[in-house]
Amino acid sequence: LQQQLVASSASEVDLRGYFTELCDSIAASMIPDRAQLSLTVEADKSNASADVSVSLGLIVTELVINALKHAFPDGRSGHIVVSYETAGLGWKLSVRDDGAGMPTSPDHRPVGWAPASCRLSRGTWARRLRLRTTIQGPSSASFTAREPDASPAQWGL
């Protein structure tokens, strides 16, 4: 899917359709029982350039896979929601789950553990998009990235 976007000659990509296809692909390969664990997309009708879409898709992929690996241990059921919305010149991307939450104690963190938001906020795509990130927990996890031209008050952050 990422390669199709890069090779696309379309100047704009429908993000709702793109995120839905991306999450369906991830779910098909990583969620054995869709009745036990759901992955849904809530996105407004927005378009972005292919270049920006690829970067957003890589961020969504990283966060969703992270949630699937860590938020639902021992067959725990739950939900992952990917949401995207625009307002004015800005946008907000959020990936949240109702899973086990994030470890708060260093004793409960695997060696080398770092929240996905820390890795992503230093990543190439985050720098290219000039993201501002927030993460919430510990009872569940929510990662939010917003375009910096949008004010924090605009998104309730």
N, C-alpha and C positions, 0 to 999 in steps of 0.2 A: 504494500500500500504506500509506504514512504517513497519507494522508487518510482511508483506511478505518478506521485505528485511532482517529484523532481523533473521527471520526463514530460510532464504535462505542458501543453502549449497554452492552456487556459490561463488568463491573467488573474482570475479570481477563483477561489475554491469555496464551496458551500461548507461552512464549518460544522453545521449540524449533521449533514450527511457524512462528512469525513470522520467526525468523532464517533458517530454511530457505527460506521463500517469498521473503524479501528477497534472499538471496544467489542464489537461482535467477533472480530478475528481473535482478539486476545481471549475472550470468553470461550470460544470454541476450542482453543488449544489448552486452556488452563483451568477451566471450571467443569468438573465432571458431572455435577448435578446442579443445573440452573434453578431448580426448585429450592435448593438449600442456600445457594449463594447467587445473588443477582448483581448485575452490572448494568446501570442505566445511564443514559445521557439526557441532560436537560440543557438545551441550547436554544438561544434565540436565532432568528433568521439573519445570520451574519456571514459575510464573505471576507476573505483575506487573501493576500497574494500567496502563490505557491510556496515561496520561501518562508514566509511567516507561518504558514500552515504546517510545513515540515517541522519547524522548531516547536510549535505548540503540540504537534503530534508526538514528538520525541519526549516532551515533558509529560504528557498524558500517559504514554506508554510506561515510562519509568515509575510514575506514581501508582498507576494501577497494578503493575507487576509487584511493586513493593508491598502494596496492600494485600494482594493475593498471597504473597509469600509469608507475611508476618502478622496480619490482622486477624486471621481466622485459624488459629491452631487447633489441632485435634478434631477436625471436622466441624468446627463451630459454624453456625449459619449466620447470614447477615447480608448486608447491602453495601455496594460501592456506588457512589453517584459522581459522575463527571458533569460539571455545569460550566457554561460559558455564557456571558452576557456582555452587551455593549451599552454604553451610555455616553453621549457626547463624543469626545475624541478618545475616550478610554475604553478599556475592557477589563473583565475579571474572569479568570479561569480558576476553578476550584475542583479538587478531588477530595472527597470525604468518605469515610466508612464508619460503620457502627461496630467495628471489631474490638479486639482486645485492648486497644489503646497502645500508647508508646511507653516503653520502659522509662521510669522516672529515676530509678536508682542505677548507678554505674554497675552495681553487682548483678543486675538483671539484663544488662546489655551484652550482646555477643561481641567478641573481639573485633575491633575495627568498625563497630556500629556507628553510624551517623544518620540523623534523620534525612530523608530524601530531600527535604527542603534545603538543607545545608549543602548537599552535593549539587543540587540543581541551581541554587543561587550563585554558585561559583562556576557553573557550566557555560560553555560557549553559547548555547541557545539563550540562556538567561542574560548574558552580557549583550548579545545581539539585540534582544528584545528590551533591554534595560528594565528588567523585572524588579519589582518589589515583592517580597514574599513574606508570608506569615504562616505559622503552624500552630495548631491548637491540639490539645490533648489533656490529660492522659487517658480518659475513659474511652475515647474514640479518637480518630485522627482526622484532621482536616488541613489540607494544604491549599493556600490561596496565592495566586500570582496576579498582580494587576499591572497594567501599563502605567508608567509613572506620570503620564500627563493627566490621569484621572486623580482627583483629590481623594484622600482617605475618607472624608466625610461623605463623598458621593456614594461610596460602597458600604458605609457603616463600619469602617475599620478604624 
